[in-house]
């Protein structure tokens, strides 16, 4: 019986292949067929779309595959919530008073057209970057030119700590699909499987990451792993991460993936599909946001890199160890959009 890790209440909703009941049991959701009555069909039809939309907003879904018994399953675990939803843009032309020094340990806001730094705080401070690390991992993978490679998930990769998709050992994926999973839903198992394949081992892949950092002049950045787990010698600065993001955003594949809200991936040797939901909650909510990446660990706190195109401006924002990630981001983006 398929299960999906989630938190919430049980729902009954119609699917093309029948009705399914979601029941919360010890932190997991089980799906089981249930024969509907005619009255339940009419009653459930009225609230199906709102309920389905609410479920997608709240967390993972388990859906039946259209042509087989194996269900479509998303096992991605979202980062801890903080202060969403954000306040949208204040159209006032008056400059906002910024008191963000205490809301993030590292901040850099840059105008990409002029190259001017619009706001910074602690931007040269070495901090844990959490899953912002995956921007460098993705860049190394993309520069390998091997996105069509087939990758077999190892036991080591499948055992990667959350956030993860719970990929199964022996399942085979296109490298490009693993790239989607690591950038969109920040899946550590997908990232580690990709790193092992491209580098031959995670250690050799990390050496490629550090070589690329040196080539880009990221003098205050060093990586100890491919995914962004906390480690004494795993650090970056907001300034270095801004440089890295600018380079990565020049790649059309990277630029496209980080702005995707929803994607699907499947192994080539198993009837299983994962629905990927972007961890960047500004996408589709704050006008002009085009990616880039979120991150969270207990040491790094909540991290965010966001690119915004609006009113003829292009902004890049880096937040490290932010207490109120989304509203701090909204405040800084609003401020940047008002600058002349």
C-alpha positions as CSV (number, residue, x, y, z in Angstrom):
1,X,0.0,0.0,0.0
2,X,1.6,3.3,-1.0
3,X,2.4,5.9,1.7
4,X,3.3,9.5,1.6
5,X,5.0,11.5,4.4
6,X,2.9,14.5,5.2
7,X,1.1,16.3,7.9
8,X,-2.6,17.3,7.8
9,X,-6.1,15.9,7.9
10,X,-7.7,13.1,5.9
11,X,-9.5,13.9,2.7
12,X,-11.6,12.0,0.2
13,X,-11.5,13.2,-3.4
14,X,-12.4,11.9,-6.8
15,X,-9.7,10.6,-9.2
16,X,-10.2,9.4,-12.8
17,X,-9.6,5.8,-11.7
18,X,-11.9,5.9,-8.6
19,X,-12.2,7.4,-5.1
20,X,-9.4,7.3,-2.6
21,X,-9.3,7.9,1.1
22,X,-6.3,9.7,2.8
23,X,-6.1,8.7,6.4
24,X,-3.4,10.0,8.8
25,X,-1.6,7.1,10.6
26,X,1.5,7.7,12.6
27,X,2.8,10.5,10.4
28,X,2.0,8.7,7.1
29,X,-0.9,8.9,4.7
30,X,-2.3,5.7,3.3
31,X,-4.4,5.5,0.2
32,X,-7.0,2.8,-0.3
33,X,-9.9,2.4,-2.8
34,X,-13.4,3.3,-1.7
35,X,-16.6,2.7,-3.6
36,X,-18.6,6.0,-3.9
37,X,-22.3,6.4,-3.7
38,X,-24.1,8.6,-6.2
39,X,-24.8,11.2,-3.6
40,X,-21.2,11.3,-2.6
41,X,-20.1,11.8,-6.2
42,X,-22.4,14.9,-6.4
43,X,-21.4,16.2,-3.0
44,X,-17.6,15.7,-3.5
45,X,-17.7,17.2,-7.0
46,X,-18.6,20.7,-5.6
47,X,-15.4,20.9,-3.5
48,X,-13.0,18.7,-5.4
49,X,-11.0,21.5,-7.1
50,X,-10.7,23.7,-4.0
51,X,-9.7,20.7,-1.8
52,X,-7.1,19.5,-4.3
53,X,-5.7,23.0,-4.6
54,X,-5.5,23.2,-0.8
55,X,-3.8,19.8,-0.6
56,X,-1.2,20.9,-3.2
57,X,-0.5,24.0,-1.2
58,X,-0.2,22.2,2.0
59,X,2.1,19.3,1.1
60,X,2.7,16.1,-0.9
61,X,0.1,14.2,-2.7
62,X,-0.3,10.5,-3.5
63,X,-2.1,9.9,-6.8
64,X,-2.9,6.7,-8.7
65,X,-1.0,6.1,-11.9
66,X,-3.3,6.5,-14.9
67,X,-2.4,3.1,-16.5
68,X,-0.9,1.0,-13.7
69,X,-1.4,0.0,-10.1
70,X,1.8,1.8,-9.0
71,X,0.8,5.3,-7.8
72,X,2.3,8.6,-8.6
73,X,4.0,9.5,-5.3
74,X,5.7,12.6,-4.0
75,X,7.8,12.1,-0.9
76,X,9.5,15.5,-0.8
77,X,9.6,17.1,2.6
78,X,9.2,20.8,2.6
79,X,11.6,23.0,4.7
80,X,10.2,24.2,8.0
81,X,7.7,27.0,7.7
82,X,8.5,30.4,9.1
83,X,6.6,33.5,8.1
84,X,4.7,32.7,4.9
85,X,2.6,34.3,3.4
86,X,4.5,37.5,2.6
87,X,3.2,40.9,2.2
88,X,3.2,41.8,-1.5
89,X,4.8,44.9,-2.9
90,X,4.0,48.3,-1.3
91,X,3.5,50.7,-4.2
92,X,4.5,53.7,-2.2
93,X,7.4,55.6,-3.6
94,X,8.7,56.4,-0.2
95,X,11.9,54.4,0.7
96,X,11.1,51.8,3.3
97,X,13.0,51.8,6.6
98,X,15.0,48.6,6.8
99,X,15.8,47.0,10.1
100,X,17.0,43.7,8.7
101,X,20.3,43.6,10.5
102,X,18.8,41.4,13.2
103,X,16.7,39.3,10.8
104,X,19.5,37.7,8.9
105,X,23.2,37.1,9.5
106,X,24.3,37.7,5.9
107,X,22.5,39.9,3.3
108,X,23.3,41.1,-0.1
109,X,20.9,42.9,-2.5
110,X,22.3,43.6,-5.9
111,X,21.0,45.4,-9.1
112,X,22.0,43.0,-11.9
113,X,21.7,45.7,-14.6
114,X,24.1,48.2,-13.0
115,X,26.1,45.8,-10.8
116,X,25.5,48.1,-7.8
117,X,25.0,46.8,-4.3
118,X,21.8,48.2,-3.0
119,X,22.0,46.8,0.5
120,X,24.3,44.6,2.4
121,X,24.8,43.3,5.9
122,X,27.5,40.8,6.9
123,X,27.9,39.9,3.2
124,X,31.6,38.9,3.8
125,X,30.8,36.7,6.8
126,X,31.5,33.0,6.4
127,X,28.3,31.1,7.1
128,X,26.8,27.7,6.5
129,X,25.0,27.8,3.2
130,X,22.8,24.8,3.6
131,X,21.2,23.7,0.3
132,X,22.3,26.9,-1.5
133,X,25.3,24.5,-2.0
134,X,23.3,22.8,-4.6
135,X,23.7,25.8,-7.0
136,X,27.4,24.9,-7.2
137,X,26.6,21.1,-7.5
138,X,24.2,21.9,-10.3
139,X,26.7,24.1,-12.1
140,X,29.3,21.3,-12.0
141,X,26.7,18.8,-13.3
142,X,25.6,21.1,-16.1
143,X,29.2,21.8,-17.2
144,X,29.8,18.0,-17.5
145,X,27.3,18.0,-20.4
146,X,26.0,14.6,-19.3
147,X,22.3,15.3,-18.5
148,X,21.2,12.3,-20.7
149,X,23.3,9.9,-18.7
150,X,21.5,7.1,-16.9
151,X,22.2,7.0,-13.2
152,X,21.7,4.1,-10.8
153,X,20.8,5.2,-7.3
154,X,23.3,3.7,-4.8
155,X,22.4,2.5,-1.3
156,X,24.5,5.4,0.0
157,X,22.5,8.0,-2.0
158,X,19.2,6.4,-1.2
159,X,20.0,6.7,2.6
160,X,20.7,10.5,2.4
161,X,19.0,12.4,5.2
162,X,16.0,14.6,4.5
163,X,15.1,16.7,2.6
164,X,14.8,13.7,0.3
165,X,12.5,11.9,-2.1
166,X,13.2,8.5,-0.6
167,X,14.6,7.2,-3.9
168,X,15.1,3.5,-4.0
169,X,18.5,1.7,-4.5
170,X,18.8,0.3,-8.0
171,X,16.3,2.6,-9.6
172,X,17.7,4.3,-12.7
173,X,17.1,8.0,-13.6
174,X,18.3,10.4,-16.3
175,X,20.9,12.7,-14.7
176,X,18.8,15.6,-15.9
177,X,15.8,14.4,-13.8
178,X,18.0,14.2,-10.7
179,X,19.1,17.7,-11.4
180,X,15.4,18.8,-11.4
181,X,14.9,17.1,-8.0
182,X,17.9,18.7,-6.4
183,X,17.1,22.2,-7.6
184,X,13.3,22.2,-7.4
185,X,12.6,20.3,-4.2
186,X,16.2,20.2,-2.8
187,X,16.3,16.4,-2.7
188,X,19.5,15.3,-1.0
189,X,19.2,11.7,-2.3
190,X,19.0,13.0,-5.9
191,X,21.9,15.3,-5.4
192,X,24.1,12.6,-3.9
193,X,23.2,10.1,-6.7
194,X,24.1,12.8,-9.3
195,X,27.3,13.7,-7.5
196,X,28.5,10.1,-7.3
197,X,27.8,9.6,-11.0
198,X,29.5,12.7,-12.3
199,X,32.5,12.6,-9.9
200,X,32.9,8.9,-9.5
201,X,32.5,9.5,-5.8
202,X,31.1,12.3,-3.7
203,X,34.7,13.1,-2.5
204,X,35.9,13.6,-6.1
205,X,32.8,15.6,-7.0
206,X,33.4,17.9,-4.0
207,X,36.9,18.5,-5.3
208,X,35.4,19.6,-8.6
209,X,33.1,22.0,-6.7
210,X,36.0,23.6,-4.9
211,X,38.1,23.8,-8.1
212,X,35.2,25.7,-9.7
213,X,34.9,28.0,-6.7
214,X,38.5,28.8,-7.0
215,X,38.2,29.5,-10.7
216,X,35.3,31.9,-10.0
217,X,37.3,33.7,-7.4
218,X,35.1,32.7,-4.5
219,X,37.8,33.1,-1.9
220,X,35.5,32.8,1.1
221,X,33.8,29.6,0.0
222,X,34.7,26.0,0.7
223,X,32.6,22.8,0.3
224,X,32.8,19.6,2.3
225,X,29.9,17.8,0.7
226,X,27.6,18.0,-2.4
227,X,24.3,18.7,-0.6
228,X,24.9,21.4,2.0
229,X,25.0,19.4,5.2
230,X,26.6,21.3,8.1
231,X,30.3,20.8,8.6
232,X,33.2,22.9,10.0
233,X,34.8,23.4,6.6
234,X,31.6,23.9,4.7
235,X,30.9,27.6,4.3
236,X,30.3,30.5,2.0
237,X,29.5,34.2,2.1
238,X,26.5,36.1,0.8
239,X,28.9,38.0,-1.6
240,X,30.4,34.7,-3.0
241,X,26.9,33.1,-3.3
242,X,25.7,36.1,-5.3
243,X,28.7,35.7,-7.7
244,X,28.0,32.0,-8.0
245,X,24.3,32.6,-8.7
246,X,25.0,35.1,-11.4
247,X,27.2,32.6,-13.2
248,X,24.7,29.7,-12.8
249,X,21.8,31.9,-14.1
250,X,23.7,32.3,-17.4
251,X,23.0,28.6,-18.1
252,X,19.6,28.3,-19.7
253,X,18.8,24.9,-18.2
254,X,19.6,26.1,-14.7
255,X,17.7,29.4,-15.3
256,X,14.6,27.4,-16.4
257,X,14.6,24.8,-13.7
258,X,14.9,27.1,-10.7
259,X,11.7,28.9,-11.7
260,X,9.6,25.8,-12.1
261,X,6.9,25.4,-9.5
262,X,5.9,21.8,-10.3
263,X,7.7,19.0,-12.2
264,X,7.5,15.2,-12.5
265,X,10.3,12.7,-12.7
266,X,10.3,8.9,-13.0
267,X,12.9,6.1,-13.0
268,X,13.3,4.4,-16.3
269,X,13.2,0.9,-14.8
270,X,10.2,1.2,-12.4
271,X,6.6,2.4,-12.6
272,X,6.9,5.2,-10.1
273,X,6.6,9.0,-10.5
274,X,7.6,11.8,-8.1
275,X,5.8,15.1,-8.1
276,X,8.4,17.9,-7.3
277,X,7.1,21.0,-5.6
278,X,9.4,24.0,-5.5
279,X,10.6,25.0,-2.0
280,X,10.8,28.6,-3.0
281,X,7.4,29.9,-1.8
282,X,7.9,33.3,-3.4
283,X,7.3,31.7,-6.9
284,X,3.9,32.5,-8.1
285,X,3.2,34.7,-5.1
286,X,5.5,37.7,-5.4
287,X,5.5,39.4,-8.8
288,X,8.6,38.9,-10.9
289,X,10.4,36.3,-8.8
290,X,12.3,33.9,-11.0
291,X,14.0,31.4,-8.6
292,X,16.7,30.7,-7.4
293,X,17.1,28.4,-4.3
294,X,16.2,27.9,-0.7
295,X,18.1,26.1,2.1
296,X,17.7,25.1,5.7
297,X,19.8,23.3,8.4
298,X,19.8,23.8,12.1
299,X,23.2,25.5,11.9
300,X,22.5,27.5,8.7
301,X,19.0,28.6,9.6
302,X,16.7,29.6,6.8
303,X,18.5,30.7,3.6
304,X,17.3,32.1,0.3
305,X,18.6,33.3,-3.0
306,X,16.0,35.1,-5.1
307,X,16.1,36.7,-8.6
308,X,13.5,39.3,-9.4
309,X,12.6,40.9,-12.7
310,X,10.1,43.7,-12.4
311,X,9.5,47.3,-13.6
312,X,12.6,47.1,-15.9
313,X,14.8,46.1,-12.9
314,X,16.7,42.8,-12.2
315,X,17.6,42.2,-8.6
316,X,19.5,39.4,-6.9
317,X,19.0,38.8,-3.2
318,X,21.0,36.6,-0.9
319,X,19.8,35.9,2.7
320,X,21.8,33.7,5.1
321,X,20.5,32.5,8.5
322,X,17.3,34.6,8.2
323,X,14.8,34.4,11.0
324,X,11.9,35.6,8.9
325,X,13.0,34.6,5.5
326,X,10.0,35.4,3.3
327,X,9.0,38.7,4.8
328,X,12.6,39.9,5.1
329,X,13.0,39.0,1.4
330,X,9.8,40.8,0.5
331,X,10.9,43.9,2.4
332,X,14.3,44.0,0.7
333,X,12.9,43.3,-2.8
334,X,10.4,46.1,-2.3
335,X,13.2,48.4,-1.2
336,X,15.4,47.5,-4.2
337,X,12.5,48.0,-6.7
338,X,12.1,51.6,-5.4
339,X,15.7,52.6,-5.9
340,X,16.6,54.9,-8.8
